[in-house]
């Protein structure tokens, strides 16, 4: 794995990262960290790596990959109960964690570290019986963020290297890039930013600050950040901040993934990029594909507004009908199927699954419903299972969300429900919006208003990557 991410070897003086305090990480630091981790662990082991966008986490992540350990990337803010559930299921040999974890998280960990690296600690899980690891297994990611199911995605070194190489190619990355961290490293999108720029020879700007903090923008300007990566929520916040009016002379491109961006925001940032000589990439992916599968070439970003683009280099898309037959006619909806070397080996739900080989053989049924236009560009229209039946009509909940977000820009929406009742949740503070949203969605779907219920929440529940947590939505008023 390490040789694939660093094909030309790793020069001791190569700059790998800069943090918000100005500390530098060089190739020699990673060499030392990899050697120290290898000595401390002794043999190939499963490591629960609690992530933060800081030097210790970066050295732990890359060091594990280089020395053959298998890290499971987790949010450092993980709930102690979920951490315990994962530990009972998978029996890690070690934990690698920031030294200043909350007390309630430290309380569920073994006490004595055996190694310290840049503010992170390697802690042996004394007495744990390690589980066998498949020779090709390189990395594990959760499917549900910091809370939820213990189901994991099993990724090989080939999966990671293939996706990183493809991203380097279509983003045209070189060693002069300076991406700044806007996403958690344990989130597959944030991880892919690290992997692709490591392969390109470009240093990462590490910050735990967010885009709503002044310190973040100070670092963007001071260190000359050349790119920003964001999920739809990121772009909603950038819009509110007046981002397109900022003076950021070193910024070259923006990337967006993690869900479909509202058409108005897509167009706003695509037009701004075209007018200022920058590039705006809308992308499509899933953790199960390490994670990138599609991208919209920036020169088509305005013309193909709403599209997630074409397959990444080395990948292939196919649309299938309910019977598994291929759909070739344009503008016909089917399930999106992807093939490529970046498709994961499969899922794990027990420790025994970590010894299993490649079960998916490069084919991923995404669960997304899509259509392809006459020029070969793909459009995601919803999830295969995100539907309700209202008065005999099948309504796509994702499409309902997009319609509402487009009609009421600036307001957040989430749609859920059961047959014969669709729930619309909004975080808008406008007292007139609930009634207007009800009339609008009723008119757009041509269904009676009694098929919908609208209420206001303080905030739409989201995970650390900005995706809506539908299971956390109330089931009804007052729930």
C-alpha positions as CSV (number, residue, x, y, z in Angstrom):
1,X,0.0,0.0,0.0
2,X,2.7,2.5,1.0
3,X,4.7,1.9,-2.2
4,X,1.5,2.6,-4.2
5,X,0.8,5.9,-2.4
6,X,4.4,6.9,-2.6
7,X,5.6,5.4,-5.9
8,X,8.8,7.4,-6.2
9,X,9.9,6.8,-2.6
10,X,9.6,9.3,0.2
11,X,12.2,12.0,0.4
12,X,13.2,12.9,4.0
13,X,12.7,16.7,3.3
14,X,9.4,16.4,1.5
15,X,6.8,18.5,3.2
16,X,3.7,16.4,4.0
17,X,1.5,18.7,6.1
18,X,1.3,22.0,7.9
19,X,-1.0,22.6,10.9
20,X,-2.8,25.7,12.1
21,X,0.0,26.5,14.6
22,X,2.6,26.3,11.8
23,X,4.1,23.0,12.7
24,X,5.5,21.0,9.7
25,X,5.5,17.3,9.0
26,X,8.2,16.0,6.7
27,X,8.9,12.6,5.0
28,X,11.5,11.8,7.7
29,X,8.7,12.3,10.4
30,X,6.5,9.7,8.6
31,X,9.5,7.3,8.3
32,X,10.1,7.6,12.0
33,X,6.4,7.2,12.9
34,X,6.0,4.1,10.7
35,X,9.0,2.5,12.2
36,X,7.9,3.3,15.8
37,X,4.4,2.0,15.1
38,X,5.8,-1.2,13.6
39,X,8.1,-1.8,16.7
40,X,5.3,-1.0,19.1
41,X,2.7,-3.3,17.5
42,X,5.1,-6.1,16.6
43,X,2.9,-7.7,14.1
44,X,0.0,-6.9,11.8
45,X,-2.9,-5.7,13.9
46,X,-6.3,-4.0,13.8
47,X,-6.1,-0.5,15.2
48,X,-9.1,1.7,16.2
49,X,-7.8,5.1,15.0
50,X,-9.8,8.0,16.5
51,X,-9.4,10.8,14.0
52,X,-8.9,14.6,14.2
53,X,-7.5,16.8,11.5
54,X,-4.1,17.2,13.2
55,X,-0.5,15.9,12.8
56,X,-0.8,13.0,15.2
57,X,-3.8,11.6,13.3
58,X,-2.1,12.0,9.9
59,X,1.1,10.3,11.1
60,X,-1.0,7.5,12.6
61,X,-3.1,6.9,9.5
62,X,-0.3,7.0,7.0
63,X,2.0,5.1,9.4
64,X,-0.4,2.3,9.8
65,X,-0.8,1.9,6.1
66,X,2.9,1.9,5.6
67,X,3.7,-0.7,8.3
68,X,0.8,-3.0,7.4
69,X,-1.5,-2.4,10.3
70,X,-5.2,-2.2,9.5
71,X,-6.8,1.0,10.8
72,X,-10.5,1.5,11.4
73,X,-11.0,5.3,11.1
74,X,-13.4,6.7,13.6
75,X,-14.4,10.2,14.7
76,X,-12.6,11.3,17.9
77,X,-16.0,12.5,19.0
78,X,-17.5,9.0,18.8
79,X,-20.0,8.1,21.5
80,X,-18.4,5.8,24.2
81,X,-21.3,3.4,23.8
82,X,-20.7,3.0,20.1
83,X,-16.9,2.6,20.6
84,X,-17.5,-0.2,23.1
85,X,-20.0,-1.9,20.7
86,X,-17.4,-1.8,17.9
87,X,-14.6,-3.0,20.3
88,X,-16.8,-6.0,21.4
89,X,-17.5,-6.9,17.8
90,X,-14.1,-6.5,16.3
91,X,-11.6,-6.9,19.2
92,X,-8.9,-4.4,18.1
93,X,-5.3,-5.0,19.1
94,X,-4.7,-1.3,19.7
95,X,-6.3,2.1,20.0
96,X,-4.6,5.2,18.5
97,X,-6.2,8.3,19.9
98,X,-5.7,12.0,20.6
99,X,-4.2,12.5,24.1
100,X,-6.9,15.0,25.1
101,X,-10.0,12.9,24.5
102,X,-13.1,13.7,26.6
103,X,-13.1,12.0,30.0
104,X,-16.1,9.8,29.1
105,X,-14.2,8.4,26.1
106,X,-11.0,7.9,28.0
107,X,-12.9,6.0,30.6
108,X,-13.7,3.1,28.2
109,X,-10.1,2.8,26.9
110,X,-7.2,0.8,28.4
111,X,-5.1,3.1,30.5
112,X,-1.4,2.8,29.5
113,X,-0.1,4.0,26.2
114,X,3.0,2.3,24.7
115,X,3.8,5.1,22.2
116,X,3.2,8.8,21.7
117,X,3.3,10.7,18.4
118,X,2.6,14.4,18.0
119,X,-0.2,14.5,20.6
120,X,-1.7,11.0,19.8
121,X,-1.2,7.8,21.8
122,X,-1.0,4.2,20.8
123,X,-2.7,2.1,23.5
124,X,-2.6,-1.7,23.6
125,X,-5.9,-3.4,24.1
126,X,-4.5,-5.8,26.7
127,X,-6.0,-9.2,26.8
128,X,-7.9,-8.8,23.6
129,X,-7.7,-11.8,21.3
130,X,-6.8,-10.4,17.9
131,X,-8.8,-11.5,14.9
132,X,-7.4,-12.8,11.6
133,X,-7.0,-10.2,8.9
134,X,-7.1,-10.9,5.2
135,X,-3.7,-10.2,3.5
136,X,-5.3,-7.7,1.1
137,X,-7.2,-5.8,3.8
138,X,-5.7,-2.3,4.3
139,X,-8.4,-0.1,5.8
140,X,-11.9,-0.1,7.4
141,X,-14.5,2.6,7.4
142,X,-17.9,2.8,9.0
143,X,-21.0,3.1,7.0
144,X,-22.8,5.5,9.4
145,X,-20.5,8.1,10.9
146,X,-19.9,8.5,14.6
147,X,-23.0,6.6,15.7
148,X,-25.1,3.8,14.2
149,X,-24.5,0.3,12.8
150,X,-21.2,-1.6,13.4
151,X,-21.2,-2.6,9.8
152,X,-17.9,-1.7,8.2
153,X,-16.6,-1.3,4.6
154,X,-13.5,-3.5,3.9
155,X,-11.0,-1.7,1.6
156,X,-7.8,-3.1,0.1
157,X,-4.6,-1.2,-0.7
158,X,-5.5,-1.6,-4.4
159,X,-8.9,0.0,-3.8
160,X,-7.3,3.1,-2.2
161,X,-4.4,3.4,-4.6
162,X,-6.7,3.1,-7.7
163,X,-9.0,5.7,-6.5
164,X,-6.3,8.1,-5.5
165,X,-4.6,7.8,-8.9
166,X,-7.9,8.4,-10.7
167,X,-8.6,11.5,-8.6
168,X,-5.1,12.9,-9.3
169,X,-5.7,12.4,-13.0
170,X,-9.1,14.1,-13.3
171,X,-8.4,16.9,-10.8
172,X,-5.0,17.5,-12.5
173,X,-3.2,17.5,-9.2
174,X,0.5,18.4,-8.9
175,X,2.9,18.9,-6.0
176,X,2.1,22.7,-5.9
177,X,-1.4,22.1,-4.5
178,X,-2.2,23.1,-0.9
179,X,-5.6,21.6,0.1
180,X,-7.0,22.6,3.4
181,X,-9.0,20.1,5.5
182,X,-12.7,21.0,5.6
183,X,-13.9,17.4,6.2
184,X,-13.2,14.8,8.9
185,X,-10.3,12.4,8.0
186,X,-12.5,9.4,9.0
187,X,-15.1,10.4,6.4
188,X,-14.3,8.7,3.1
189,X,-14.3,12.0,1.2
190,X,-11.9,13.7,3.7
191,X,-9.7,10.6,3.5
192,X,-9.6,10.7,-0.3
193,X,-8.4,14.3,-0.2
194,X,-5.4,13.1,1.9
195,X,-4.7,10.0,-0.2
196,X,-4.8,11.8,-3.6
197,X,-2.6,14.7,-2.5
198,X,-0.1,12.4,-0.8
199,X,0.1,10.6,-4.2
200,X,0.5,13.9,-6.0
201,X,3.3,15.0,-3.6
202,X,1.2,18.0,-2.3
203,X,1.2,18.9,1.4
204,X,-2.0,19.1,3.4
205,X,-3.1,22.1,5.4
206,X,-4.4,20.6,8.6
207,X,-6.9,22.5,10.7
208,X,-9.6,21.4,13.2
209,X,-11.3,24.8,12.6
210,X,-14.4,25.1,10.5
211,X,-15.4,27.4,7.7
212,X,-17.5,29.5,10.1
213,X,-14.4,30.4,12.1
214,X,-12.1,33.3,11.4
215,X,-9.0,31.2,12.2
216,X,-9.9,28.9,9.3
217,X,-9.8,31.8,6.7
218,X,-6.7,33.2,8.3
219,X,-5.0,29.9,7.6
220,X,-6.4,29.7,4.0
221,X,-4.8,33.1,3.3
222,X,-1.6,32.6,5.3
223,X,-0.7,29.2,3.9
224,X,-2.1,29.8,0.4
225,X,-4.8,27.1,0.2
226,X,-5.4,26.2,-3.4
227,X,-8.6,24.1,-2.9
228,X,-11.7,23.5,-0.7
229,X,-13.7,20.3,-0.5
230,X,-17.3,20.3,0.7
231,X,-20.6,18.5,1.1
232,X,-23.9,20.3,0.3
233,X,-24.1,21.8,3.8
234,X,-20.6,23.3,3.3
235,X,-21.8,25.1,0.2
236,X,-24.9,26.4,1.9
237,X,-22.7,27.9,4.5
238,X,-20.3,29.3,1.9
239,X,-23.2,31.0,0.2
240,X,-24.3,32.6,3.5
241,X,-20.8,33.8,4.1
242,X,-20.6,35.5,0.8
243,X,-17.7,33.3,-0.3
244,X,-17.8,34.4,-4.0
245,X,-16.9,37.9,-2.9
246,X,-13.8,36.9,-0.9
247,X,-10.3,37.7,-2.0
248,X,-8.6,34.4,-2.3
249,X,-6.0,34.7,-5.0
250,X,-4.3,31.3,-4.5
251,X,-7.6,29.3,-4.7
252,X,-7.7,27.2,-7.9
253,X,-10.6,24.9,-7.5
254,X,-13.5,23.6,-5.4
255,X,-14.9,20.1,-5.1
256,X,-18.3,19.0,-4.0
257,X,-19.6,15.5,-3.1
258,X,-21.5,13.8,-0.2
259,X,-25.0,14.3,-1.7
260,X,-26.7,16.2,-4.5
261,X,-26.2,20.0,-4.4
262,X,-29.2,22.2,-4.9
263,X,-29.3,23.4,-8.5
264,X,-29.2,27.1,-7.5
265,X,-26.0,26.6,-5.5
266,X,-24.5,24.4,-8.2
267,X,-25.1,27.1,-10.8
268,X,-23.9,29.9,-8.5
269,X,-20.5,28.3,-7.8
270,X,-20.1,27.0,-11.4
271,X,-20.7,30.4,-12.8
272,X,-18.4,32.1,-10.3
273,X,-15.6,29.6,-11.1
274,X,-16.0,30.1,-14.9
275,X,-16.0,33.9,-14.5
276,X,-12.9,33.9,-12.2
277,X,-10.8,31.4,-14.0
278,X,-11.2,28.6,-11.4
279,X,-12.6,25.1,-11.6
280,X,-15.7,23.7,-9.8
281,X,-16.0,19.9,-9.7
282,X,-19.3,18.2,-8.7
283,X,-18.5,14.6,-7.8
284,X,-20.3,11.4,-6.9
285,X,-19.2,8.6,-4.7
286,X,-19.8,6.2,-1.8
287,X,-17.6,4.8,1.0
288,X,-17.9,1.4,-0.8
289,X,-15.9,2.8,-3.7
290,X,-13.1,4.3,-1.8
291,X,-15.1,6.7,-2.5
292,X,-15.1,8.4,-5.9
293,X,-17.1,7.0,-8.9
294,X,-18.1,10.0,-11.0
295,X,-17.2,13.7,-11.6
296,X,-18.5,16.5,-13.7
297,X,-15.8,18.1,-15.8
298,X,-15.6,21.8,-14.8
299,X,-15.9,23.1,-18.4
300,X,-19.4,21.5,-18.4
301,X,-20.4,22.5,-14.9
302,X,-22.7,25.3,-16.0
303,X,-24.2,23.6,-19.1
304,X,-24.9,20.3,-17.2
305,X,-26.1,21.9,-14.0
306,X,-27.6,19.2,-11.8
307,X,-25.6,16.4,-13.3
308,X,-23.0,14.4,-11.3
309,X,-21.1,13.8,-14.5
310,X,-19.4,10.8,-16.0
311,X,-17.4,7.9,-14.6
312,X,-13.9,8.6,-13.2
313,X,-10.9,7.4,-15.2
314,X,-10.8,3.6,-14.9
315,X,-14.5,3.3,-13.9
316,X,-17.7,2.3,-15.7
317,X,-21.4,3.1,-15.1
318,X,-24.4,1.0,-16.2
319,X,-28.1,1.5,-15.6
320,X,-30.3,-1.5,-14.8
321,X,-34.0,-2.0,-14.8
322,X,-35.9,-3.9,-12.0
323,X,-35.0,-7.2,-13.7
324,X,-31.3,-6.5,-14.0
325,X,-31.4,-5.7,-17.8
326,X,-29.3,-2.9,-19.1
327,X,-31.0,0.4,-19.9
328,X,-29.6,2.1,-23.0
329,X,-32.3,4.6,-23.9
330,X,-31.5,8.2,-22.8
331,X,-33.4,9.9,-19.9
332,X,-34.7,6.5,-18.6
333,X,-34.4,5.9,-14.9
334,X,-32.7,2.8,-13.5
335,X,-30.4,1.7,-10.7
336,X,-26.8,2.9,-11.1
337,X,-24.3,0.1,-11.2
338,X,-20.5,0.9,-11.0
339,X,-17.5,-1.2,-11.9
340,X,-13.9,-0.3,-11.1
341,X,-10.7,-1.3,-9.2
342,X,-11.7,1.0,-6.4
343,X,-14.8,-1.0,-5.4
344,X,-14.4,-2.4,-1.9
345,X,-13.9,-6.0,-1.0
346,X,-17.2,-6.1,0.8
347,X,-18.8,-5.5,4.2
348,X,-17.8,-6.7,7.7
349,X,-20.4,-7.3,10.4
350,X,-18.4,-9.6,12.6
351,X,-14.7,-10.1,13.4
352,X,-14.6,-13.2,11.3
353,X,-15.5,-11.1,8.2
354,X,-12.1,-9.4,8.4
355,X,-10.5,-12.5,7.1
356,X,-12.7,-12.8,4.1
357,X,-11.4,-11.9,0.6
358,X,-13.0,-9.9,-2.2
359,X,-16.7,-10.6,-2.4
360,X,-17.8,-7.9,-4.8
361,X,-15.2,-8.4,-7.6
362,X,-15.2,-4.7,-8.7
363,X,-19.0,-4.4,-9.0
364,X,-21.1,-2.1,-6.9
365,X,-24.9,-1.8,-7.0
366,X,-25.1,1.8,-5.6
367,X,-28.8,1.8,-4.6
368,X,-29.1,5.2,-6.4
369,X,-31.6,5.7,-9.1
370,X,-30.2,7.7,-12.0
371,X,-30.7,8.6,-15.7
372,X,-28.3,9.4,-18.5
373,X,-28.8,12.1,-21.0
374,X,-28.1,12.0,-24.7
375,X,-24.5,13.2,-24.1
376,X,-23.7,10.5,-21.6
377,X,-24.0,12.6,-18.5
378,X,-25.6,11.0,-15.4
379,X,-28.2,12.5,-13.1
380,X,-29.0,11.1,-9.7
381,X,-32.8,11.2,-9.1
382,X,-33.1,9.5,-5.7
383,X,-32.4,6.4,-3.7
384,X,-33.9,3.0,-4.6
385,X,-35.6,2.7,-1.3
386,X,-36.4,6.3,-0.5
387,X,-40.0,6.3,-1.7
388,X,-43.5,6.5,-0.1
389,X,-46.8,5.9,-1.7
390,X,-49.3,8.7,-1.4
391,X,-52.8,8.0,-2.6
392,X,-51.5,5.4,-5.0
393,X,-48.7,7.6,-6.4
394,X,-45.0,6.7,-5.7
395,X,-43.2,9.8,-4.4
396,X,-39.4,10.0,-4.2
397,X,-38.4,11.6,-0.9
398,X,-35.0,12.9,-2.2
399,X,-36.7,14.6,-5.1
400,X,-39.2,16.2,-2.7
401,X,-36.3,17.6,-0.7
402,X,-34.6,19.0,-3.8
403,X,-37.8,20.7,-5.0
404,X,-38.3,22.4,-1.6
405,X,-34.6,23.4,-1.3
406,X,-34.8,24.9,-4.8
407,X,-38.0,26.8,-4.1
408,X,-36.9,28.1,-0.7
409,X,-33.2,28.7,-0.9
410,X,-31.5,29.3,2.5
411,X,-33.9,26.9,4.4
412,X,-32.9,23.4,5.3
413,X,-35.3,20.5,4.5
414,X,-35.6,16.8,5.2
415,X,-38.4,14.5,4.0
416,X,-39.4,11.2,5.5
417,X,-42.7,9.4,6.0
418,X,-44.8,6.4,5.5
419,X,-47.4,5.4,2.9
420,X,-50.1,8.0,2.7
421,X,-48.2,10.6,4.7
422,X,-45.1,12.5,3.8
423,X,-43.3,14.5,6.6
424,X,-41.6,17.7,5.7
425,X,-39.1,19.0,8.3
426,X,-37.6,22.5,8.0
427,X,-35.2,24.6,10.1
428,X,-36.6,27.9,8.6
429,X,-37.4,30.6,11.1
430,X,-39.8,32.3,8.6
431,X,-43.3,31.8,10.1
432,X,-44.9,31.9,6.7
433,X,-42.7,29.1,5.2
434,X,-44.5,26.0,6.6
435,X,-47.7,27.0,4.9
436,X,-46.0,28.0,1.7
437,X,-44.0,24.8,1.7
438,X,-47.2,22.7,2.2
439,X,-49.0,24.5,-0.7
440,X,-45.9,24.2,-3.0
441,X,-45.2,20.5,-2.5
442,X,-48.9,19.7,-2.8
443,X,-49.0,21.6,-6.1
444,X,-45.8,20.0,-7.5
445,X,-46.9,16.5,-6.7
446,X,-50.6,17.2,-7.6
447,X,-51.6,15.5,-4.3
448,X,-54.0,16.8,-1.7
449,X,-52.4,18.8,1.2
450,X,-53.6,16.2,3.7
451,X,-50.9,13.9,2.3
452,X,-48.3,16.1,3.8
453,X,-47.3,17.4,7.3
454,X,-44.9,20.2,7.8
455,X,-43.2,21.3,11.1
456,X,-40.2,23.3,12.2
457,X,-37.2,21.9,14.0
458,X,-34.4,23.8,15.7
459,X,-32.0,22.1,13.3
460,X,-32.1,19.3,10.8
461,X,-30.0,16.4,12.4
462,X,-26.9,15.7,10.5
463,X,-23.7,13.6,10.9
464,X,-20.2,15.0,10.8
465,X,-20.1,14.9,7.0
466,X,-23.3,17.0,6.7
467,X,-25.6,14.1,5.7
468,X,-29.1,14.1,7.1
469,X,-29.7,11.6,9.9
470,X,-33.2,10.4,9.0
471,X,-33.4,8.0,11.9
472,X,-32.9,10.9,14.3
473,X,-36.0,12.9,12.9
474,X,-39.0,12.9,15.2
475,X,-41.8,10.6,14.1
476,X,-44.4,13.3,14.7
477,X,-45.1,16.6,16.4
478,X,-44.0,16.4,20.0
479,X,-42.2,13.0,19.5
